[in-house]
Amino acid sequence: MLRIVAGDGEAVSGVEVPHEGVGTFRAVSFWTVRDGRIVRGTEYWTSPGADPRPAWRAAYTDPM
């Protein structure tokens, strides 16, 4: 687990998932929670270094 942010029925989690033979993946997930249950989730997956930062954004980001 890299990070969790939650509040008022919404949560966001960031995780790193190692996979032997394939490499490491990172995922960020957006969760909606009602009555203690997850009722909706959306995930975005990538691999570190797979999506290089655009040159115009370099001053605002740090490599992970």
Secondary structure in CASP SS format (residue, H / E / C, confidence):
PFRMAT SS
TARGET T0000
AUTHOR 0000-0000-0000
METHOD secondary structure of the structure
MODEL  1
M C 1.00
L C 1.00
R E 1.00
I E 1.00
V E 1.00
A E 1.00
G E 1.00
D C 1.00
G C 1.00
E E 1.00
A E 1.00
V E 1.00
S E 1.00
G E 1.00
V E 1.00
E E 1.00
V E 1.00
P E 1.00
H E 1.00
E C 1.00
G C 1.00
V C 1.00
G E 1.00
T E 1.00
F E 1.00
R E 1.00
A E 1.00
V E 1.00
S E 1.00
F E 1.00
W E 1.00
T E 1.00
V E 1.00
R E 1.00
D C 1.00
G C 1.00
R E 1.00
I E 1.00
V E 1.00
R E 1.00
G E 1.00
T E 1.00
E E 1.00
Y E 1.00
W E 1.00
T E 1.00
S C 1.00
P C 1.00
G C 1.00
A C 1.00
D C 1.00
P C 1.00
R C 1.00
P C 1.00
A H 1.00
W H 1.00
R H 1.00
A H 1.00
A H 1.00
Y H 1.00
T C 1.00
D C 1.00
P C 1.00
M C 1.00
END
